Amino acid sequence: MRLVNATNSKEEAQSLTSGLDQKKPFNAFVLAWTIPSGERDVFQGRGGGELNPFVSFQKGYGDFHVSGNLGVRIPVTQDEQNTVAHYSLMLDYYTCRYFIPFISANFFTNLSDGTNFRGLRGNGYDVINFGGSNASGTTQGMVGIGFRSRLLDNVDFGIAYEVAAVRPYGLTNNRVTMDMCIRF
């Protein structure tokens, strides 16, 4: 899930992402940037990359936790790709280190039109910025359930099943995502 990774860096598949993290207790301001890479024929490497400033929060109440973020993906070449607001919320409950169930909601609102994909009303959620020419004002989102496991003191593994919650659907109607977080 994107909420677990503080840089929220799954903006485009096959892209290189870095982030600057100014942490405060339970809160963070992050500026991430995505460098375009890949083949233009499969919608990668189009545009000049993205800047992604966002704020995130996390608050725990015993074993129950609430976390979320709010930000905007700003393409360097705004005429080609869409500017996209993103906002997420996750609720989890720590039952034991090997089973931490959660529910999540991840939403994306296109704030501008692009020129890469004529007539497209939606976008690719957190995976890709298609640059749809008819996407401005369109909101898309997914809701999901899953769990995390603390495999080692510094290694977490997570898996989630998500379904599209708002029409028009984006890149997919449902998906399974997995991640592994390694802390140094």
PyMOL commands that set and color helices and strands:
alter all, ss='L'
color gray80, all
select helices_A, chain A and resi 40-42
alter helices_A, ss='H'
color red, helices_A
select strands_A, chain A and resi 16-24+27-35+50-61+64-75+84-93+100-110+139-152+155-164+174-182
alter strands_A, ss='S'
color yellow, strands_A
deselect
rebuild
show_as cartoon
